[in-house]
Amino acid sequence: MAAAIETQKLTKTYRSRSLGKVNVVDELDLVVEEGEIFGFLGPNGAGKTTTIKMLLGIIAPSSGEGYVLDKEIGDMEVHKVISYLPERPYYYEYMTGMELLKFYGSLFGIKDVAKFQALLEKVNLAGDATKTISQYSKGMQQRIGLAQSLLNDPKLLFLDEPTGGLDPIAHTEIRDLILQFRNEGRTVFISSHELSEVERICDRVAIINKGVIEQQGKLDDLLRGGRMEVIADGVSKELADSFKGEDVVISHHNNRVILDMPENNDVNAVLDSLRSKKATVVSVIPRRRRLEDLFVETVGRADSRAKGGKPAAGAEVA
Amino acid sequence: MNVILNIATTTVGEAIRRRVLLVILLIGVLLLSIIPALGILSARSETAVTVGTMYAVLRGTSALIAIVLTIYMLPNEIERRTIYTILSKPVQRWQFLLGKYLGAVLALLLMIALMTVFMVALFWVFQKPPAEKVAEVATQPFMYWMEMSLLSAVGMFFSTFIAPLVNFFLTIGMWLVGTVLNPLYDTLAKNGQNGVMKGIAQIVTNVLPNFANYDTKNPIINPGQVIQNGALYKWSTVGYTAMYVGILLLLAIVVFDRREV
């Protein structure tokens, strides 16, 4: 699969009076494949928006290379086939939904009213086309934002916190639209704090902390290595205690045992042992790690590594 | 070019809805409406006082609108993130900047035209002047519009690297210096006795925009001034404005292009 985005040692350095030179994004190596939904995660100030701005060509990198759809970042040709929905976007409030699409369309030289109408229908705003943006709810503003981002039929969409601050219904609507984009063959790059949302829709993710990529890969691979839960009845206390081991949690009550163990433990050996003692295995449930666990673990590990004396790779972004 | 025009049109749409600008415009119109009454109190020619005061109000109001309009133009776009949505499209920074400037100039044209129509109507009703006098009164605001185009370029240039509040004082300071002090420096540069002072005056008068150039018809400020060739003067002022605006916008583009947004 071809890469929609590829960066090599992409770095952004700012000068700060108090901190001196600060690498807000530090030697970023990122690969986003075509046709996937890619989640770009990180705590506040991690360098997510700065990375997006560099990829969009809005700000220039201090060093390193980056390619978007096989063209160097900043190439105006790329701007014809990409789009961007910023975090908490503001649109000229006096405009109606239709006027907004006409304005942004005009920047591409698009004047096709039927296309604007079709986009409004796609984001369920056809009935509100003549209302001004000031009359739109947050969810509607986000949907008109998505409509403007589809004006040029983009191959690659950058969405910065697309569901931030929305109610659950608006959340679902936006999520469905993003999944629809992937079905249409578009690549979607999402920067988000909504980890449950990212876990539901993303194919691959990268976790960035203080400008450095800490984890990157397929979601399934990153969340593998979870835990296994075994429940069995007719188990004596002695038998339950025989399963003690590193990172194994044993709960025993009324001859029922619940074993919570790492996935890489030999589950078959445990089951064989239980059966040989005439115990009844009630359930064996593999429990995948949640993205939230991975995120907290990764960021926590990176922070403690930085505090432990190793040089911090980055600094807070304003 | 279309991109610049589209950004300019949107800028006009936004400018004419900005409450702070509308309040300044309203105050200007209210001040204009009481001026005919002041003429009666004057010992000098009633017409001269009325026209001169109206011009002063129109000019001051326009200057305030031009400054408030331009100093917030770029910072607002960055703060509200609208600039990111626009620059992620096939729009270059210089196109964005020129579009915003053109929008500001067009919005000023609309507002100055509105005040001029109101001013001329008042003049007509209260002074009952001959038609050619009315036409003469109505032409001066065109010069003010050029002046405000230059002032907007100053505000726009500073807004590429200076915060709005500092920019406000800097731009208003430039206007006041260019309006009040520049003619004095100009005289000093031409007739000064001291060589050093003459040199300084020449630098100041050449570097700072001379906003006094635009106020030729005010009968209070320039009671005896007669311009031999009106058309030539106007065209040379247009040229002066175009050159100055061009330089300022070029500098603004260079600074804005390097700025982290």
Contacts between the chains, C-beta under 8 A, distances in Angstrom:
chain1	res1	chain2	res2	distance
A	14	B	260	7.4
A	53	B	84	7.2
A	53	B	261	8.0
A	56	B	84	7.5
A	56	B	87	7.4
A	56	B	88	4.8
A	57	B	87	7.9
A	57	B	88	8.0
A	58	B	84	6.0
A	58	B	87	5.1
A	58	B	88	6.7
A	58	B	261	6.5
A	59	B	260	5.5
A	59	B	261	6.8
A	76	B	90	5.6
A	76	B	92	7.0
A	79	B	88	6.6
A	79	B	89	5.9
A	79	B	90	4.4
A	79	B	91	7.7
A	80	B	90	5.4
A	82	B	88	7.0
A	83	B	88	6.6
A	83	B	89	7.7
A	84	B	84	6.4
A	84	B	85	6.4
A	84	B	88	3.8
A	85	B	85	7.8
A	86	B	81	4.5
A	86	B	84	4.8
A	86	B	85	6.1
A	87	B	81	7.4
A	88	B	81	7.3
A	89	B	81	6.2
A	89	B	82	7.9
A	89	B	85	6.4
A	90	B	80	3.9
A	90	B	81	6.1
A	90	B	82	5.7
A	91	B	82	7.2
A	91	B	85	8.0
A	92	B	10	6.2
A	92	B	13	7.0
A	92	B	14	5.8
A	92	B	82	7.3
A	94	B	13	6.2
A	94	B	14	6.9
A	94	B	17	5.1
A	95	B	10	8.0
A	95	B	13	7.4
A	103	B	6	6.5
A	103	B	10	5.7
A	104	B	85	7.4
A	104	B	89	6.9
A	106	B	2	6.9
A	106	B	3	7.6
A	106	B	6	4.2
A	107	B	3	5.8
A	107	B	6	6.5
A	107	B	86	6.8
A	107	B	89	4.4
A	107	B	90	6.8
A	107	B	91	5.6
A	108	B	89	6.4
A	108	B	90	6.6
A	109	B	2	6.8
A	145	B	85	8.0
A	148	B	85	7.2
A	152	B	89	7.5
A	158	B	88	7.5
